[in-house]
Amino acid sequence: MITSYLNAQKEINKYIVKNKTKKVFVLSGKNSYFKSGAKKFMHQILDKDNTLIYLKKSYFPELNELNKIISTINKFKPNLIIAIGGGSVIDYAKIANVLNRSNNIKKNIINSNFKDIKKNIKLIAIPTTAGSGAEVTPSAVIYINKIKYSVEDETIKPDFYFLIPELINNSSNKLKASAGFDAISQSLESIISLRSNSKSLDYAKQSLKYSLKHFIPFLKNPNFDNTSRMSIAANLSGCAISISKTTAPHALSYPFTSLFGISHGHAVSLTLEKFLKFNFEKMHLSKSKFSLKKRYEIIFKLTKTKNISDLLNYLKRMKKQAKLQDNFADLGIDLNRDYSKLISGVNLLRLKNNPILIKQDDLKSILFNQ
């Protein structure tokens, strides 16, 4: 799964030559393209006369920029797309590559009308963060008027991906902390998701064995080994949620991102412990086909905690070490003022995966119980 910088370059060059690729469209972030080392990496591969580089500007994937990306792809007519960046970059590429022939992109996304979805160009994904596992997930996020929507279909998965630790090490600690915690949360949520099965459970457990051990060292003393382990953890968490999907913490995370500019993994971290506690305390109401009690026992074992209180304290300590602020007021969020806006942006599909039915009053109680 992990490959070296030089080996990845060789493999991509080999693919381009073998398939007689004439035009390559590169999608990246306006900052990450330079900071991650992606520019240098791509410069040593591509013929500049047959390459078009698009650097996305928006903080999170949104419809207006998606339309610009699709328009650029349609004009350039590439034979290959390389998405090199974080989850937003890869999500943009995944959606653009299957909807660039759509007549009404906005309507189709809002109505989840993807019956005519079709991949038009080969896509290589190269993540520059160890987080979402977007390189293996059959879904992608897009915001329309600050409301989160998903494009979900097996077709949108990238054709190839490379996990290159050298491109991740240059990220800021703030980005690493947010992305890494997203991988951890995805796996924890996957374990108790209603759609979890034995395969997704195995992916989630394997992911957590890497991430829980290497997350803090990856932030404090990054090296090839712990960065590689976090990349694998993120990839495995993506495999887990491809099957099980995420639950309540992710459902509530999106308005924190769209309304307050809080990075995705950080936004997820704001409510993870709250929902873990809620689900544990309401265990007798579980709608799952599996034993929710046994799933929590798996989590306790993986985190080396004894009970729910111990688990919550464990996660709080981890966030503190990672410098992930979880006080709403310190993040500029006034729950009394902003509650209605936050709730209106909640992703209902993700809430449905939660093992315990969550009602409107439950959400309010959970959010206000800091």
C-alpha positions in Angstrom: 0.0 0.0 0.0 2.8 2.4 0.8 5.2 3.3 -1.9 8.3 5.5 -2.1 8.4 8.9 -3.8 10.7 7.6 -6.6 8.8 4.4 -7.1 5.5 6.2 -7.5 7.0 8.5 -10.1 8.3 5.4 -12.0 4.9 3.7 -11.8 3.0 6.8 -13.1 5.5 7.3 -15.9 5.2 3.7 -16.8 1.4 4.0 -17.0 1.6 7.2 -19.1 3.9 5.5 -21.6 2.1 2.2 -21.7 -1.3 3.8 -22.3 0.1 6.5 -24.7 -1.4 9.2 -22.5 -1.3 12.5 -24.3 -3.0 14.9 -21.9 -2.9 14.9 -18.1 -5.2 17.1 -15.9 -3.7 17.7 -12.5 -6.0 18.8 -9.7 -4.5 20.0 -6.4 -4.9 22.7 -3.7 -3.5 26.2 -4.1 -1.5 25.9 -1.0 -1.0 22.1 -0.6 0.4 21.8 -4.1 3.5 23.7 -3.0 3.7 22.9 0.7 3.3 19.1 0.3 6.0 18.8 -2.4 3.4 17.8 -5.0 4.7 20.4 -7.4 8.2 18.9 -7.4 6.8 15.4 -7.6 4.6 16.2 -10.6 7.2 18.3 -12.3 9.5 15.3 -12.6 6.8 13.2 -14.3 4.8 15.4 -16.7 5.4 17.0 -20.0 4.4 20.6 -19.2 3.1 21.2 -22.8 0.6 18.4 -22.4 -0.4 19.0 -18.8 -3.0 21.4 -17.3 -2.8 22.1 -13.6 -5.9 23.3 -11.7 -5.4 24.5 -8.1 -8.6 24.6 -6.2 -9.3 27.7 -4.1 -12.3 26.9 -1.9 -11.8 25.7 1.6 -14.3 22.8 1.2 -15.7 21.3 -2.0 -18.6 23.4 -3.3 -20.7 23.5 -6.4 -19.4 26.7 -8.1 -15.9 25.5 -8.1 -16.9 22.0 -9.1 -18.6 23.6 -12.2 -15.3 25.4 -13.0 -13.3 22.2 -12.7 -15.8 20.3 -14.9 -15.7 23.1 -17.5 -11.9 23.1 -17.5 -11.8 19.3 -17.9 -14.3 19.4 -20.8 -12.3 22.0 -22.7 -8.9 20.4 -22.1 -10.1 16.8 -22.8 -7.5 14.9 -20.8 -6.8 11.2 -21.0 -5.8 11.0 -17.4 -6.7 12.9 -14.2 -4.3 13.0 -11.2 -5.8 14.3 -8.0 -3.0 15.1 -5.6 -4.1 16.7 -2.3 -6.4 16.2 0.6 -9.9 14.8 0.8 -11.5 17.9 -0.8 -9.2 17.7 -3.8 -9.9 14.0 -4.3 -13.6 14.5 -3.8 -13.7 17.2 -6.5 -11.9 14.9 -8.9 -14.1 11.9 -8.2 -17.3 13.9 -8.8 -16.0 15.9 -11.8 -14.9 12.7 -13.5 -18.4 11.1 -13.4 -20.7 14.2 -13.8 -18.8 16.1 -16.5 -21.4 15.0 -19.0 -24.4 15.8 -16.8 -26.9 18.3 -18.1 -28.0 19.5 -14.6 -25.3 18.8 -12.0 -27.0 20.7 -9.2 -30.4 19.1 -9.6 -28.9 15.6 -9.9 -26.8 16.0 -6.8 -29.6 17.4 -4.7 -32.0 14.7 -5.9 -29.3 12.0 -5.6 -30.1 11.1 -9.2 -27.0 9.2 -10.4 -28.6 6.5 -12.6 -26.6 7.7 -15.6 -23.3 8.1 -13.7 -20.3 7.1 -15.8 -16.6 7.4 -15.4 -15.1 9.1 -18.4 -11.4 9.3 -17.6 -8.9 7.2 -15.7 -8.3 8.8 -12.2 -5.2 8.5 -10.0 -5.5 9.7 -6.4 -2.5 10.7 -4.4 -3.5 11.8 -0.9 -1.3 14.5 0.8 -3.0 13.9 4.2 -3.5 10.8 6.3 -7.2 11.2 7.0 -10.3 10.4 5.1 -9.2 7.5 2.9 -10.9 9.3 0.0 -8.7 7.4 -2.4 -10.7 4.2 -1.7 -14.2 5.4 -0.9 -17.2 5.2 -3.3 -18.5 8.5 -2.2 -17.6 12.2 -2.3 -18.8 15.3 -0.5 -20.0 18.5 -2.2 -21.6 21.6 -0.6 -24.5 23.5 -2.2 -25.5 26.7 -0.5 -23.4 25.5 2.6 -25.5 22.3 2.8 -23.6 19.0 2.5 -24.6 16.5 -0.2 -23.0 13.2 -1.2 -22.4 11.6 -4.5 -22.3 7.8 -3.9 -21.6 5.1 -6.4 -18.9 2.5 -6.9 -18.1 4.1 -10.2 -16.5 7.2 -8.7 -13.7 5.4 -6.9 -10.3 6.3 -8.3 -8.8 3.7 -10.6 -5.4 3.8 -8.9 -3.9 5.4 -5.8 -0.5 5.9 -4.3 0.3 6.4 -0.6 3.5 8.5 -0.4 4.7 9.4 3.1 7.1 12.1 1.8 4.1 14.1 0.5 2.3 14.0 3.9 5.2 15.0 6.2 5.3 18.6 5.1 1.7 19.3 6.1 1.1 21.6 9.1 0.4 19.9 12.5 -3.0 21.5 12.5 -3.9 19.7 9.2 -2.3 16.5 10.4 -4.2 16.5 13.6 -7.5 17.2 12.0 -7.0 14.5 9.2 -5.6 11.9 11.6 -8.5 12.3 14.0 -10.9 11.9 11.1 -9.4 8.5 10.4 -9.7 7.5 14.1 -13.3 8.7 14.3 -14.3 7.0 11.0 -13.1 3.7 12.4 -14.8 4.2 15.8 -18.0 5.1 14.1 -17.8 2.3 11.7 -17.6 -0.3 14.5 -21.0 0.7 15.8 -22.7 1.8 12.6 -25.9 -0.1 11.8 -24.4 -1.1 8.4 -21.3 -2.6 9.9 -20.4 -6.2 9.0 -17.5 -8.5 9.7 -15.5 -7.1 6.9 -15.9 -3.5 7.8 -15.2 -4.4 11.4 -11.9 -6.0 10.5 -10.9 -2.9 8.5 -11.8 -0.6 11.4 -9.9 -2.7 14.0 -6.8 -2.8 11.8 -7.0 0.9 11.2 -7.3 1.7 14.9 -4.3 -0.6 15.8 -2.2 1.7 13.6 -3.8 5.1 14.3 -4.1 4.9 18.1 -0.5 4.0 18.4 1.0 6.4 15.9 -1.2 9.4 15.8 0.5 11.5 18.6 4.1 10.4 17.5 3.1 11.4 14.0 2.3 14.9 15.2 5.2 15.3 17.6 8.1 13.5 15.9 7.1 12.7 12.3 9.2 10.2 10.4 8.7 7.7 7.5 7.5 4.9 9.8 4.8 6.7 11.7 3.6 8.6 8.7 3.4 5.4 6.7 1.4 3.8 9.6 -1.0 6.8 9.7 -1.4 6.6 5.9 -2.4 2.9 6.1 -4.7 3.7 9.0 -6.5 6.4 7.0 -6.7 4.0 4.0 -8.2 1.2 6.1 -10.7 3.6 7.7 -11.8 4.5 4.2 -12.3 0.8 3.4 -14.3 0.4 6.6 -16.7 3.3 6.0 -17.1 2.3 2.3 -19.1 -0.6 3.8 -20.6 0.7 7.0 -20.8 4.5 6.4 -20.2 6.9 9.2 -22.7 7.9 12.0 -23.8 10.8 14.1 -20.5 12.7 14.7 -19.9 12.9 10.9 -23.6 13.8 10.4 -23.2 16.8 12.6 -19.7 17.8 11.5 -20.6 19.3 8.1 -22.3 22.5 9.3 -19.4 23.2 11.7 -17.2 23.2 8.5 -19.5 25.1 6.2 -20.6 27.7 8.7 -17.5 28.2 10.9 -14.6 27.0 8.7 -13.6 24.3 11.1 -11.6 21.6 9.2 -13.5 18.4 8.7 -11.7 16.0 11.2 -11.6 18.8 13.8 -15.4 19.3 13.3 -16.0 15.6 13.8 -14.0 15.6 17.0 -16.3 18.2 18.5 -19.1 15.6 19.1 -17.4 12.2 19.0 -17.3 11.6 22.7 -20.8 13.0 23.2 -22.3 10.5 20.7 -20.2 7.6 22.0 -21.6 8.4 25.5 -25.2 8.8 24.2 -25.1 5.5 22.3 -23.6 3.6 25.2 -26.1 4.9 27.7 -29.0 4.1 25.4 -27.6 0.7 24.4 -30.9 -1.0 25.4 -32.6 0.9 22.5 -30.1 -0.3 19.9 -31.5 -1.1 16.4 -28.4 -3.1 15.4 -28.3 -6.7 14.4 -25.1 -7.1 16.3 -24.5 -6.7 20.1 -23.7 -3.1 20.6 -22.3 -4.0 24.0 -19.8 -6.3 22.4 -18.8 -3.6 19.9 -18.1 -1.2 22.8 -16.0 -4.0 24.4 -13.9 -4.1 21.2 -13.4 -0.4 21.4 -12.4 -0.6 25.0 -9.9 -3.3 24.2 -8.4 -1.4 21.3 -8.1 1.8 23.3 -6.9 -0.1 26.4 -9.7 1.5 28.4 -11.9 -0.1 31.1 -15.3 1.6 30.6 -17.1 4.4 28.9 -15.9 7.1 31.2 -12.3 5.9 30.7 -12.8 5.9 27.0 -14.1 9.5 26.9 -11.2 10.7 29.0 -8.8 8.8 26.7 -10.2 10.6 23.7 -10.2 14.0 25.4 -6.5 13.5 26.4 -5.7 12.6 22.8 -7.4 15.7 21.5 -5.6 17.9 24.0 -2.2 16.4 22.9 -3.2 17.0 19.3 -4.2 20.6 20.1 -7.7 20.1 18.8 -9.8 22.7 20.6 -13.2 21.4 21.6 -14.7 24.3 23.5 -17.5 25.8 21.3 -17.1 29.3 22.7 -13.3 29.4 22.0 -14.2 28.4 18.4 -16.6 31.3 18.0 -19.7 29.1 18.3 -22.6 30.3 20.4 -25.0 27.4 20.7 -27.9 29.5 21.8 -27.4 31.7 18.7 -26.3 29.1 16.2 -28.2 26.0 17.2 -30.9 26.3 14.5 -28.3 26.9 11.7 -26.3 23.9 12.9 -29.2 21.5 13.0 -30.5 22.6 9.6 -27.2 21.5 8.1 -27.1 18.0 9.6 -26.7 15.1 7.2 -29.8 12.9 7.9 -28.4 9.9 5.9 -25.5 9.7 8.4 -27.8 10.0 11.3 -29.7 7.0 10.1 -26.6 4.8 10.4 -26.4 5.6 14.2 -27.3 2.5 16.3 -29.7 4.5 18.4 -32.5 6.5 16.9 -31.7 10.2 17.4 -34.5 12.7 17.8 -34.4 16.5 17.6 -34.5 16.8 21.4 -31.6 14.3 21.7 -29.5 16.4 19.4 -30.1 19.5 21.4 -29.3 17.8 24.7 -26.2 16.2 23.3 -24.9 19.5 21.9 -25.5 21.6 24.9 -24.0 19.0 27.3 -20.4 20.1 27.0 
